[in-house]
Amino acid sequence: MSSDNSIQWSVKPDKAHNDHIEMSGLQVSTIVRYGVDSVGELNLTRKVVFPMLRTIPNNTHASLIINFKDKNALQILAGNTVLKEFPFSFKLKGKLTIESKTNTDLQQSRVIFPSVNKAAALEIITLSNKGQKPVDIEIKKNSTAIETDPAKGVYGKYIISMETSKTGKFTIAPGKEFSFSVVYSGRKQCEEPYSFSVEYELAKREVFVNEMFHNLILETPNDTLNREFAFAKIRCTESIYDTKGGLMHGPGGEAYYAAIWANDQAEYANPFFPFLGNLNGNESAINAYRHFARFMNPEYRQIPSSIIAEGTDIWNGAGDRGDMAMIAYGASRFSLANGNKEIAAELWKLITWCLEYLERKKTPEGVIASDNDELEGRFYAGKVNLSTNALAYSAYLSSANLAIELGEKETADSYRKKAAELRFAIERYFGANVQGFDTYKYHKDNDKLRAWICIPLVMGITERKEQTIKALFSDYLWTTNGILTESGSTTFWDRSTLYAFRGLLSSGATDECMKYLNYYSTTRLLGEHVPYPVEAWPEGGQRHLAAESALYCRVITEGLFGIEPAGFNKFTMTPWIPKDWNFMKLKNIHAFNHNFSIEAKRKGKDIEIRIEGSDNKVITKTWDGKGKVEINLEG
């Protein structure tokens, strides 16, 4: 970790290593593969994704993707020698900076980043003369524009270009620098070429990154945790695309753009955005729920799992994955934290529709049936699964709080009653001894431990807490990569590991959890594949899908601090400070119609909580570790 809040890989001689990172803007995403080979020479390719340059068939994966991997596309010569780069440093902080020695007296720097709002990935190359004599260089651009087949584009022909700001011959005096830029851009044939100011584009990117570092700041004695939290905010928030259907938060990963899902967006990412206060994040959340609301119907047929192709089509290939539970859970929590009564009233129609749908899916045992779960059949989920039911339980409780804010007390009472009934049914239907642990079976015929036994803890269902914790951290499930999807498998998904962390922390198992969370955070931030949470392994090659970073942030906000929305201006919290810490802070929170900070610190056997608003108003509470602390920012 560097003092400028970046992370840095200092390259060791004779140690080949390669990695990849995804970086995104409103019109583009770029996956950069970088590293060094066995002799220390630079490996570098850029795969640029253009989500709004749609290809045919216009399905979930129909983003135009161009792989810029030809080393000869741009050549730099010093004298008559082709410049070779031998990196000694790679640095990440919302951009990739590569510092290299060369086979000449020149030192080379590359800064690679996406445009914030244009369909372009950009690169600034700087050559520094470290020798005693002038160096003559020549920059050769050997690439030509790519023109796609108009029959394969939704909008006809697309033109993809690599443009270099300077070409030809130049001389660099001793101690001096020479810079130029490369722009990888895409456009429709009917659009005029755009003249990029790369320095301006870099400044906009840095403004965005600085916003991520200055809003919702985590301060704890653990610097690695603080830094990974800051980085996760970048990945979660940059992956928002400005489509013709409005702003759409998308997973990314070379596959999922200009589309939304009931799990990744409605359930995972959207409830986090009000805490960060990012304008694009909140707007993309509202827009996502509006898109789902388009599919409400009087027959109570399911809302599609995914709305794709800039909002023009749907994907529903896995049937009902518990999507209505996901949407009701996410929309109710978002509405409370967002604190806007008008928006909440609009989304209330969607929430109540989803809850009625769930009621109609109840079985004689009082649990809720669904065709599948968010793993879409990768692992068998039966006809009734634990995830759908735990989400529905929490959705009823959050919706009851929202009903109070909207003046519907009878509805609130009804939802709380249904939540209580469902909690009882969950225990009766899913409660079981599985592989020696009194925890939960994931579905009726399940006889192996599953990662998602953590989800009742996340939703405040604690009847089987102790045995569930032991099962999660047993050799059946825990590995160095996190929690296995199923005992005996080799598959892990970060989303279930992050849910487990959140459930353990919010239920008070802080000290049992922290060593695992610390290890996980160190591995993701400073390990072999950095710097963000990943999707899965072996599927997807540990792609940096964006919603997983939102789940990491929620491990802190809703897990470590235990913040649960209770109203437009109020919340509850359970700030379980780890035993080897004296304090923890969340600063510059933008939620519940206020800008405020939380500090929790030890005071004897109790914990003192201090809430300070931007208006200098201070609320103090003393918590003895029992129950939940209620915070009303208005009172």
LUMKEDREN-376611 format. One record per residue (C-alpha): residue number from 0; x, z, y. Coordinates in steps of 0.5 Angstrom, whole numbers, plus 500, padded with zeros to 3 digits. Layout:
residues N
{num:NUM&east:X&up:Z&north:Y} .
...
***
This chain:
residues 635
{num:0&east:500&up:500&north:500} .
{num:1&east:503&up:498&north:507} .
{num:2&east:502&up:502&north:513} .
{num:3&east:498&up:496&north:516} .
{num:4&east:492&up:498&north:511} .
{num:5&east:494&up:492&north:507} .
{num:6&east:497&up:492&north:500} .
{num:7&east:504&up:488&north:498} .
{num:8&east:507&up:486&north:492} .
{num:9&east:514&up:486&north:493} .
{num:10&east:517&up:481&north:488} .
{num:11&east:522&up:483&north:483} .
{num:12&east:527&up:478&north:480} .
{num:13&east:526&up:475&north:473} .
{num:14&east:519&up:478&north:473} .
{num:15&east:514&up:472&north:472} .
{num:16&east:507&up:474&north:474} .
{num:17&east:501&up:470&north:477} .
{num:18&east:494&up:473&north:480} .
{num:19&east:488&up:470&north:483} .
{num:20&east:483&up:472&north:489} .
{num:21&east:477&up:469&north:492} .
{num:22&east:476&up:469&north:499} .
{num:23&east:469&up:467&north:503} .
{num:24&east:466&up:465&north:509} .
{num:25&east:459&up:463&north:511} .
{num:26&east:460&up:455&north:509} .
{num:27&east:466&up:456&north:504} .
{num:28&east:469&up:460&north:499} .
{num:29&east:476&up:459&north:496} .
{num:30&east:480&up:462&north:490} .
{num:31&east:487&up:462&north:491} .
{num:32&east:492&up:462&north:485} .
{num:33&east:498&up:465&north:486} .
{num:34&east:505&up:468&north:483} .
{num:35&east:512&up:466&north:481} .
{num:36&east:514&up:463&north:475} .
{num:37&east:520&up:465&north:470} .
{num:38&east:525&up:463&north:475} .
{num:39&east:522&up:466&north:481} .
{num:40&east:519&up:459&north:484} .
{num:41&east:512&up:460&north:488} .
{num:42&east:506&up:458&north:484} .
{num:43&east:500&up:456&north:488} .
{num:44&east:494&up:452&north:488} .
{num:45&east:487&up:453&north:492} .
{num:46&east:480&up:451&north:489} .
{num:47&east:475&up:450&north:495} .
{num:48&east:468&up:451&north:494} .
{num:49&east:463&up:448&north:499} .
{num:50&east:456&up:451&north:497} .
{num:51&east:452&up:447&north:502} .
{num:52&east:455&up:440&north:499} .
{num:53&east:450&up:440&north:493} .
{num:54&east:451&up:436&north:487} .
{num:55&east:447&up:433&north:482} .
{num:56&east:443&up:436&north:478} .
{num:57&east:442&up:441&north:484} .
{num:58&east:442&up:447&north:479} .
{num:59&east:445&up:454&north:480} .
{num:60&east:452&up:451&north:479} .
{num:61&east:452&up:445&north:484} .
{num:62&east:457&up:447&north:489} .
{num:63&east:462&up:442&north:490} .
{num:64&east:469&up:444&north:488} .
{num:65&east:475&up:441&north:489} .
{num:66&east:482&up:443&north:486} .
{num:67&east:488&up:442&north:491} .
{num:68&east:494&up:443&north:486} .
{num:69&east:498&up:437&north:487} .
{num:70&east:505&up:440&north:490} .
{num:71&east:506&up:433&north:493} .
{num:72&east:500&up:433&north:497} .
{num:73&east:504&up:436&north:502} .
{num:74&east:512&up:436&north:502} .
{num:75&east:517&up:439&north:507} .
{num:76&east:524&up:437&north:507} .
{num:77&east:530&up:440&north:510} .
{num:78&east:535&up:435&north:511} .
{num:79&east:534&up:431&north:504} .
{num:80&east:532&up:437&north:500} .
{num:81&east:525&up:438&north:498} .
{num:82&east:524&up:445&north:500} .
{num:83&east:523&up:450&north:494} .
{num:84&east:520&up:457&north:495} .
{num:85&east:522&up:463&north:492} .
{num:86&east:517&up:469&north:494} .
{num:87&east:519&up:476&north:496} .
{num:88&east:513&up:478&north:498} .
{num:89&east:505&up:477&north:497} .
{num:90&east:501&up:481&north:502} .
{num:91&east:493&up:482&north:502} .
{num:92&east:488&up:484&north:507} .
{num:93&east:483&up:479&north:508} .
{num:94&east:488&up:474&north:508} .
{num:95&east:494&up:472&north:503} .
{num:96&east:501&up:472&north:506} .
{num:97&east:506&up:469&north:502} .
{num:98&east:514&up:471&north:505} .
{num:99&east:519&up:466&north:501} .
{num:100&east:526&up:465&north:501} .
{num:101&east:528&up:457&north:500} .
{num:102&east:533&up:453&north:497} .
{num:103&east:536&up:452&north:504} .
{num:104&east:537&up:457&north:510} .
{num:105&east:530&up:457&north:512} .
{num:106&east:525&up:462&north:510} .
{num:107&east:518&up:460&north:509} .
{num:108&east:511&up:464&north:511} .
{num:109&east:504&up:462&north:509} .
{num:110&east:498&up:465&north:511} .
{num:111&east:492&up:463&north:507} .
{num:112&east:484&up:465&north:509} .
{num:113&east:477&up:462&north:509} .
{num:114&east:474&up:460&north:516} .
{num:115&east:469&up:465&north:518} .
{num:116&east:463&up:460&north:519} .
{num:117&east:465&up:453&north:518} .
{num:118&east:466&up:449&north:511} .
{num:119&east:474&up:450&north:511} .
{num:120&east:480&up:454&north:508} .
{num:121&east:486&up:454&north:512} .
{num:122&east:493&up:455&north:512} .
{num:123&east:499&up:457&north:517} .
{num:124&east:506&up:455&north:515} .
{num:125&east:512&up:458&north:519} .
{num:126&east:519&up:456&north:518} .
{num:127&east:524&up:461&north:520} .
{num:128&east:532&up:458&north:521} .
{num:129&east:536&up:464&north:518} .
{num:130&east:542&up:460&north:519} .
{num:131&east:548&up:459&north:524} .
{num:132&east:546&up:451&north:525} .
{num:133&east:540&up:447&north:526} .
{num:134&east:536&up:445&north:521} .
{num:135&east:533&up:438&north:521} .
{num:136&east:526&up:438&north:517} .
{num:137&east:521&up:433&north:515} .
{num:138&east:513&up:434&north:514} .
{num:139&east:510&up:429&north:509} .
{num:140&east:503&up:429&north:508} .
{num:141&east:501&up:425&north:502} .
{num:142&east:494&up:426&north:501} .
{num:143&east:488&up:422&north:503} .
{num:144&east:481&up:424&north:504} .
{num:145&east:477&up:424&north:498} .
{num:146&east:470&up:421&north:498} .
{num:147&east:465&up:423&north:493} .
{num:148&east:460&up:418&north:489} .
{num:149&east:454&up:418&north:494} .
{num:150&east:449&up:418&north:487} .
{num:151&east:452&up:425&north:485} .
{num:152&east:451&up:428&north:492} .
{num:153&east:444&up:432&north:494} .
{num:154&east:446&up:429&north:501} .
{num:155&east:449&up:423&north:499} .
{num:156&east:457&up:422&north:500} .
{num:157&east:461&up:428&north:502} .
{num:158&east:468&up:427&north:505} .
{num:159&east:474&up:432&north:503} .
{num:160&east:480&up:432&north:507} .
{num:161&east:487&up:436&north:507} .
{num:162&east:489&up:435&north:515} .
{num:163&east:496&up:437&north:517} .
{num:164&east:497&up:439&north:524} .
{num:165&east:504&up:436&north:525} .
{num:166&east:508&up:431&north:521} .
{num:167&east:514&up:427&north:522} .
{num:168&east:521&up:430&north:523} .
{num:169&east:523&up:436&north:527} .
{num:170&east:529&up:440&north:528} .
{num:171&east:529&up:448&north:528} .
{num:172&east:535&up:451&north:532} .
{num:173&east:538&up:458&north:529} .
{num:174&east:534&up:464&north:530} .
{num:175&east:528&up:460&north:532} .
{num:176&east:521&up:458&north:528} .
{num:177&east:517&up:452&north:527} .
{num:178&east:509&up:453&north:525} .
{num:179&east:504&up:448&north:523} .
{num:180&east:497&up:448&north:520} .
{num:181&east:493&up:445&north:514} .
{num:182&east:486&up:445&north:514} .
{num:183&east:482&up:444&north:507} .
{num:184&east:475&up:442&north:509} .
{num:185&east:469&up:438&north:507} .
{num:186&east:463&up:435&north:510} .
{num:187&east:457&up:430&north:509} .
{num:188&east:458&up:423&north:511} .
{num:189&east:453&up:423&north:517} .
{num:190&east:457&up:429&north:520} .
{num:191&east:463&up:427&north:525} .
{num:192&east:470&up:430&north:523} .
{num:193&east:471&up:437&north:526} .
{num:194&east:478&up:439&north:530} .
{num:195&east:480&up:446&north:528} .
{num:196&east:483&up:451&north:532} .
{num:197&east:487&up:454&north:526} .
{num:198&east:489&up:460&north:531} .
{num:199&east:482&up:461&north:533} .
{num:200&east:479&up:461&north:526} .
{num:201&east:485&up:466&north:524} .
{num:202&east:483&up:471&north:530} .
{num:203&east:475&up:470&north:528} .
{num:204&east:477&up:472&north:520} .
{num:205&east:481&up:478&north:523} .
{num:206&east:475&up:480&north:527} .
{num:207&east:471&up:481&north:521} .
{num:208&east:476&up:484&north:517} .
{num:209&east:477&up:489&north:523} .
{num:210&east:470&up:491&north:523} .
{num:211&east:470&up:492&north:515} .
{num:212&east:476&up:497&north:516} .
{num:213&east:472&up:501&north:522} .
{num:214&east:465&up:501&north:520} .
{num:215&east:463&up:506&north:514} .
{num:216&east:470&up:509&north:514} .
{num:217&east:472&up:513&north:508} .
{num:218&east:477&up:519&north:509} .
{num:219&east:479&up:523&north:503} .
{num:220&east:486&up:526&north:501} .
{num:221&east:486&up:520&north:496} .
{num:222&east:489&up:514&north:500} .
{num:223&east:488&up:509&north:494} .
{num:224&east:481&up:511&north:494} .
{num:225&east:480&up:510&north:501} .
{num:226&east:484&up:503&north:501} .
{num:227&east:480&up:501&north:495} .
{num:228&east:473&up:503&north:499} .
{num:229&east:476&up:499&north:505} .
{num:230&east:478&up:493&north:501} .
{num:231&east:471&up:493&north:497} .
{num:232&east:467&up:492&north:504} .
{num:233&east:471&up:486&north:505} .
{num:234&east:469&up:482&north:499} .
{num:235&east:462&up:485&north:498} .
{num:236&east:460&up:483&north:506} .
{num:237&east:464&up:476&north:506} .
{num:238&east:460&up:473&north:500} .
{num:239&east:454&up:471&north:505} .
{num:240&east:453&up:464&north:505} .
{num:241&east:449&up:460&north:511} .
{num:242&east:444&up:456&north:507} .
{num:243&east:438&up:452&north:509} .
{num:244&east:434&up:458&north:506} .
{num:245&east:437&up:463&north:511} .
{num:246&east:443&up:467&north:509} .
{num:247&east:444&up:468&north:502} .
{num:248&east:449&up:474&north:499} .
{num:249&east:452&up:470&north:493} .
{num:250&east:456&up:473&north:487} .
{num:251&east:462&up:467&north:488} .
{num:252&east:466&up:466&north:482} .
{num:253&east:467&up:459&north:482} .
{num:254&east:459&up:459&north:480} .
{num:255&east:454&up:463&north:484} .
{num:256&east:453&up:460&north:491} .
{num:257&east:447&up:459&north:495} .
{num:258&east:443&up:463&north:491} .
{num:259&east:440&up:470&north:490} .
{num:260&east:439&up:474&north:484} .
{num:261&east:434&up:480&north:482} .
{num:262&east:440&up:485&north:480} .
{num:263&east:446&up:482&north:484} .
{num:264&east:443&up:482&north:491} .
{num:265&east:436&up:486&north:490} .
{num:266&east:439&up:492&north:486} .
{num:267&east:446&up:492&north:487} .
{num:268&east:448&up:489&north:494} .
{num:269&east:442&up:490&north:499} .
{num:270&east:441&up:497&north:499} .
{num:271&east:448&up:498&north:501} .
{num:272&east:448&up:494&north:507} .
{num:273&east:445&up:499&north:512} .
{num:274&east:450&up:504&north:511} .
{num:275&east:455&up:499&north:513} .
{num:276&east:451&up:496&north:519} .
{num:277&east:454&up:489&north:518} .
{num:278&east:449&up:484&north:522} .
{num:279&east:450&up:479&north:516} .
{num:280&east:449&up:483&north:511} .
{num:281&east:442&up:486&north:513} .
{num:282&east:439&up:480&north:515} .
{num:283&east:441&up:477&north:508} .
{num:284&east:438&up:483&north:504} .
{num:285&east:432&up:482&north:508} .
{num:286&east:432&up:474&north:507} .
{num:287&east:433&up:475&north:499} .
{num:288&east:427&up:480&north:499} .
{num:289&east:423&up:475&north:503} .
{num:290&east:425&up:469&north:498} .
{num:291&east:423&up:474&north:492} .
{num:292&east:416&up:475&north:496} .
{num:293&east:414&up:468&north:496} .
{num:294&east:413&up:468&north:488} .
{num:295&east:408&up:474&north:488} .
{num:296&east:401&up:471&north:485} .
{num:297&east:395&up:474&north:483} .
{num:298&east:396&up:473&north:476} .
{num:299&east:402&up:478&north:476} .
{num:300&east:406&up:473&north:473} .
{num:301&east:414&up:475&north:474} .
{num:302&east:418&up:473&north:480} .
{num:303&east:424&up:469&north:478} .
{num:304&east:430&up:472&north:476} .
{num:305&east:434&up:468&north:481} .
{num:306&east:432&up:463&north:487} .
{num:307&east:438&up:458&north:487} .
{num:308&east:440&up:451&north:491} .
{num:309&east:439&up:454&north:498} .
{num:310&east:432&up:457&north:496} .
{num:311&east:429&up:450&north:494} .
{num:312&east:429&up:452&north:486} .
{num:313&east:429&up:458&north:481} .
{num:314&east:433&up:460&north:475} .
{num:315&east:429&up:464&north:470} .
{num:316&east:432&up:462&north:463} .
{num:317&east:433&up:469&north:461} .
{num:318&east:425&up:471&north:462} .
{num:319&east:423&up:478&north:465} .
{num:320&east:430&up:482&north:465} .
{num:321&east:427&up:488&north:468} .
{num:322&east:427&up:484&north:475} .
{num:323&east:421&up:487&north:478} .
{num:324&east:424&up:494&north:477} .
{num:325&east:430&up:491&north:480} .
{num:326&east:427&up:489&north:486} .
{num:327&east:422&up:495&north:487} .
{num:328&east:428&up:499&north:487} .
{num:329&east:433&up:495&north:491} .
{num:330&east:427&up:494&north:497} .
{num:331&east:425&up:501&north:497} .
{num:332&east:432&up:504&north:498} .
{num:333&east:434&up:498&north:503} .
{num:334&east:427&up:499&north:507} .
{num:335&east:429&up:507&north:508} .
{num:336&east:436&up:506&north:510} .
{num:337&east:435&up:500&north:514} .
{num:338&east:430&up:504&north:518} .
{num:339&east:426&up:499&north:521} .
{num:340&east:418&up:500&north:520} .
{num:341&east:416&up:493&north:521} .
{num:342&east:421&up:490&north:516} .
{num:343&east:419&up:496&north:511} .
{num:344&east:411&up:494&north:512} .
{num:345&east:413&up:487&north:511} .
{num:346&east:417&up:489&north:504} .
{num:347&east:412&up:494&north:502} .
{num:348&east:407&up:488&north:500} .
{num:349&east:413&up:486&north:495} .
{num:350&east:415&up:493&north:493} .
{num:351&east:407&up:495&north:491} .
{num:352&east:406&up:488&north:487} .
{num:353&east:413&up:489&north:483} .
{num:354&east:410&up:496&north:481} .
{num:355&east:403&up:494&north:479} .
{num:356&east:407&up:489&north:475} .
{num:357&east:411&up:494&north:472} .
{num:358&east:404&up:498&north:470} .
{num:359&east:402&up:492&north:467} .
{num:360&east:408&up:492&north:462} .
{num:361&east:407&up:499&north:460} .
{num:362&east:407&up:500&north:452} .
{num:363&east:402&up:505&north:449} .
{num:364&east:408&up:510&north:449} .
{num:365&east:408&up:510&north:456} .
{num:366&east:415&up:506&north:457} .
{num:367&east:416&up:499&north:460} .
{num:368&east:417&up:493&north:456} .
{num:369&east:421&up:487&north:459} .
{num:370&east:424&up:481&north:455} .
{num:371&east:431&up:482&north:457} .
{num:372&east:436&up:486&north:461} .
{num:373&east:441&up:484&north:466} .
{num:374&east:446&up:482&north:461} .
{num:375&east:441&up:476&north:459} .
{num:376&east:442&up:477&north:451} .
{num:377&east:449&up:477&north:451} .
{num:378&east:448&up:484&north:448} .
{num:379&east:441&up:485&north:444} .
{num:380&east:436&up:489&north:449} .
{num:381&east:430&up:490&north:445} .
{num:382&east:423&up:489&north:448} .
{num:383&east:424&up:496&north:451} .
{num:384&east:430&up:498&north:454} .
{num:385&east:433&up:504&north:458} .
{num:386&east:435&up:500&north:464} .
{num:387&east:429&up:497&north:466} .
{num:388&east:425&up:504&north:465} .
{num:389&east:430&up:508&north:469} .
{num:390&east:430&up:503&north:475} .
{num:391&east:423&up:503&north:475} .
{num:392&east:423&up:511&north:475} .
{num:393&east:427&up:511&north:481} .
{num:394&east:423&up:505&north:484} .
{num:395&east:417&up:510&north:484} .
{num:396&east:420&up:515&north:487} .
{num:397&east:424&up:511&north:493} .
{num:398&east:417&up:508&north:494} .
{num:399&east:413&up:514&north:494} .
{num:400&east:418&up:516&north:500} .
{num:401&east:417&up:510&north:503} .
{num:402&east:409&up:510&north:503} .
{num:403&east:410&up:517&north:507} .
{num:404&east:413&up:513&north:512} .
{num:405&east:408&up:508&north:512} .
{num:406&east:402&up:513&north:512} .
{num:407&east:400&up:512&north:505} .
{num:408&east:400&up:519&north:502} .
{num:409&east:395&up:518&north:497} .
{num:410&east:400&up:512&north:494} .
{num:411&east:406&up:517&north:495} .
{num:412&east:402&up:522&north:491} .
{num:413&east:400&up:517&north:485} .
{num:414&east:407&up:514&north:485} .
{num:415&east:410&up:521&north:484} .
{num:416&east:406&up:522&north:479} .
{num:417&east:407&up:516&north:475} .
{num:418&east:415&up:517&north:476} .
{num:419&east:414&up:524&north:473} .
{num:420&east:410&up:521&north:467} .
{num:421&east:415&up:515&north:466} .
{num:422&east:421&up:521&north:466} .
{num:423&east:417&up:524&north:460} .
{num:424&east:416&up:518&north:457} .
{num:425&east:424&up:516&north:457} .
{num:426&east:426&up:522&north:454} .
{num:427&east:421&up:521&north:448} .
{num:428&east:422&up:514&north:447} .
{num:429&east:430&up:513&north:448} .
{num:430&east:432&up:520&north:447} .
{num:431&east:436&up:520&north:441} .
{num:432&east:443&up:522&north:437} .
{num:433&east:447&up:516&north:437} .
{num:434&east:454&up:516&north:434} .
{num:435&east:454&up:524&north:434} .
{num:436&east:452&up:525&north:441} .
{num:437&east:445&up:527&north:444} .
{num:438&east:444&up:522&north:449} .
{num:439&east:440&up:515&north:449} .
{num:440&east:439&up:510&north:445} .
{num:441&east:439&up:503&north:449} .
{num:442&east:433&up:500&north:445} .
{num:443&east:428&up:502&north:439} .
{num:444&east:433&up:500&north:434} .
{num:445&east:440&up:502&north:437} .
{num:446&east:445&up:505&north:433} .
{num:447&east:451&up:504&north:437} .
{num:448&east:453&up:507&north:444} .
{num:449&east:452&up:503&north:450} .
{num:450&east:455&up:503&north:457} .
{num:451&east:448&up:503&north:460} .
{num:452&east:446&up:510&north:457} .
{num:453&east:449&up:512&north:464} .
{num:454&east:443&up:510&north:468} .
{num:455&east:439&up:516&north:467} .
{num:456&east:444&up:520&north:471} .
{num:457&east:444&up:515&north:477} .
{num:458&east:437&up:515&north:477} .
{num:459&east:437&up:523&north:477} .
{num:460&east:435&up:524&north:470} .
{num:461&east:439&up:529&north:467} .
{num:462&east:436&up:532&north:461} .
{num:463&east:442&up:530&north:457} .
{num:464&east:447&up:530&north:462} .
{num:465&east:453&up:534&north:458} .
{num:466&east:452&up:530&north:452} .
{num:467&east:452&up:523&north:456} .
{num:468&east:458&up:525&north:459} .
{num:469&east:462&up:526&north:453} .
{num:470&east:459&up:520&north:450} .
{num:471&east:461&up:516&north:456} .
{num:472&east:468&up:518&north:456} .
{num:473&east:469&up:518&north:448} .
{num:474&east:473&up:513&north:444} .
{num:475&east:467&up:510&north:443} .
{num:476&east:466&up:507&north:450} .
{num:477&east:472&up:509&north:454} .
{num:478&east:478&up:504&north:455} .
{num:479&east:484&up:503&north:460} .
{num:480&east:479&up:497&north:463} .
{num:481&east:473&up:502&north:464} .
{num:482&east:467&up:503&north:459} .
{num:483&east:465&up:498&north:454} .
{num:484&east:459&up:495&north:454} .
{num:485&east:457&up:497&north:446} .
{num:486&east:461&up:501&north:442} .
{num:487&east:466&up:497&north:437} .
{num:488&east:466&up:491&north:442} .
{num:489&east:472&up:489&north:446} .
{num:490&east:467&up:487&north:452} .
{num:491&east:467&up:491&north:459} .
{num:492&east:463&up:489&north:465} .
{num:493&east:465&up:493&north:471} .
{num:494&east:458&up:494&north:474} .
{num:495&east:456&up:499&north:468} .
{num:496&east:463&up:503&north:469} .
{num:497&east:461&up:503&north:477} .
{num:498&east:454&up:505&north:475} .
{num:499&east:457&up:511&north:470} .
{num:500&east:462&up:513&north:476} .
{num:501&east:456&up:514&north:481} .
{num:502&east:452&up:517&north:476} .
{num:503&east:457&up:522&north:474} .
{num:504&east:459&up:524&north:481} .
{num:505&east:452&up:525&north:484} .
{num:506&east:450&up:529&north:478} .
{num:507&east:456&up:534&north:479} .
{num:508&east:461&up:532&north:474} .
{num:509&east:466&up:530&north:479} .
{num:510&east:472&up:533&north:476} .
{num:511&east:471&up:530&north:470} .
{num:512&east:470&up:523&north:473} .
{num:513&east:475&up:523&north:478} .
{num:514&east:481&up:522&north:474} .
{num:515&east:478&up:516&north:471} .
{num:516&east:475&up:514&north:478} .
{num:517&east:482&up:515&north:481} .
{num:518&east:485&up:511&north:475} .
{num:519&east:480&up:505&north:476} .
{num:520&east:481&up:505&north:483} .
{num:521&east:489&up:505&north:482} .
{num:522&east:488&up:499&north:477} .
{num:523&east:484&up:495&north:481} .
{num:524&east:487&up:496&north:488} .
{num:525&east:495&up:496&north:485} .
{num:526&east:495&up:493&north:478} .
{num:527&east:496&up:487&north:475} .
{num:528&east:489&up:483&north:478} .
{num:529&east:488&up:486&north:485} .
{num:530&east:485&up:488&north:490} .
{num:531&east:477&up:488&north:488} .
{num:532&east:473&up:490&north:482} .
{num:533&east:471&up:485&north:477} .
{num:534&east:466&up:482&north:474} .
{num:535&east:467&up:482&north:466} .
{num:536&east:472&up:481&north:461} .
{num:537&east:473&up:476&north:457} .
{num:538&east:467&up:473&north:460} .
{num:539&east:469&up:470&north:467} .
{num:540&east:476&up:472&north:467} .
{num:541&east:475&up:478&north:471} .
{num:542&east:472&up:474&north:477} .
{num:543&east:472&up:478&north:484} .
{num:544&east:464&up:477&north:484} .
{num:545&east:462&up:480&north:490} .
{num:546&east:456&up:485&north:488} .
{num:547&east:461&up:489&north:484} .
{num:548&east:465&up:491&north:490} .
{num:549&east:458&up:493&north:493} .
{num:550&east:457&up:498&north:487} .
{num:551&east:464&up:501&north:488} .
{num:552&east:462&up:502&north:495} .
{num:553&east:456&up:506&north:493} .
{num:554&east:460&up:510&north:488} .
{num:555&east:462&up:513&north:494} .
{num:556&east:456&up:513&north:499} .
{num:557&east:451&up:515&north:493} .
{num:558&east:456&up:518&north:488} .
{num:559&east:461&up:522&north:491} .
{num:560&east:457&up:524&north:497} .
{num:561&east:450&up:524&north:494} .
{num:562&east:447&up:520&north:499} .
{num:563&east:439&up:519&north:497} .
{num:564&east:435&up:515&north:502} .
{num:565&east:429&up:520&north:504} .
{num:566&east:426&up:517&north:510} .
{num:567&east:427&up:512&north:516} .
{num:568&east:431&up:518&north:519} .
{num:569&east:433&up:522&north:514} .
{num:570&east:436&up:523&north:507} .
{num:571&east:438&up:528&north:502} .
{num:572&east:446&up:529&north:500} .
{num:573&east:450&up:533&north:494} .
{num:574&east:457&up:532&north:497} .
{num:575&east:461&up:535&north:491} .
{num:576&east:468&up:535&north:493} .
{num:577&east:473&up:535&north:488} .
{num:578&east:477&up:541&north:486} .
{num:579&east:484&up:539&north:489} .
{num:580&east:481&up:536&north:495} .
{num:581&east:479&up:541&north:501} .
{num:582&east:475&up:536&north:505} .
{num:583&east:472&up:529&north:505} .
{num:584&east:469&up:524&north:511} .
{num:585&east:465&up:518&north:512} .
{num:586&east:465&up:516&north:519} .
{num:587&east:461&up:511&north:523} .
{num:588&east:455&up:510&north:518} .
{num:589&east:450&up:505&north:521} .
{num:590&east:444&up:507&north:517} .
{num:591&east:437&up:511&north:518} .
{num:592&east:437&up:509&north:525} .
{num:593&east:443&up:512&north:527} .
{num:594&east:450&up:512&north:528} .
{num:595&east:453&up:518&north:525} .
{num:596&east:459&up:521&north:521} .
{num:597&east:459&up:526&north:515} .
{num:598&east:464&up:531&north:514} .
{num:599&east:464&up:536&north:508} .
{num:600&east:469&up:541&north:507} .
{num:601&east:470&up:548&north:503} .
{num:602&east:468&up:554&north:506} .
{num:603&east:469&up:560&north:501} .
{num:604&east:465&up:558&north:495} .
{num:605&east:460&up:554&north:499} .
{num:606&east:461&up:547&north:502} .
{num:607&east:460&up:546&north:510} .
{num:608&east:457&up:540&north:512} .
{num:609&east:458&up:537&north:519} .
{num:610&east:454&up:531&north:521} .
{num:611&east:456&up:528&north:528} .
{num:612&east:452&up:523&north:531} .
{num:613&east:454&up:518&north:537} .
{num:614&east:451&up:522&north:542} .
{num:615&east:455&up:528&north:540} .
{num:616&east:449&up:531&north:537} .
{num:617&east:451&up:536&north:531} .
{num:618&east:448&up:538&north:525} .
{num:619&east:451&up:543&north:521} .
{num:620&east:449&up:545&north:514} .
{num:621&east:452&up:550&north:508} .
{num:622&east:451&up:548&north:501} .
{num:623&east:452&up:552&north:495} .
{num:624&east:452&up:547&north:490} .
{num:625&east:445&up:548&north:488} .
{num:626&east:439&up:543&north:489} .
{num:627&east:440&up:537&north:495} .
{num:628&east:441&up:538&north:502} .
{num:629&east:436&up:535&north:506} .
{num:630&east:438&up:532&north:513} .
{num:631&east:434&up:530&north:518} .
{num:632&east:437&up:526&north:524} .
{num:633&east:432&up:527&north:528} .
{num:634&east:431&up:534&north:528} .
***
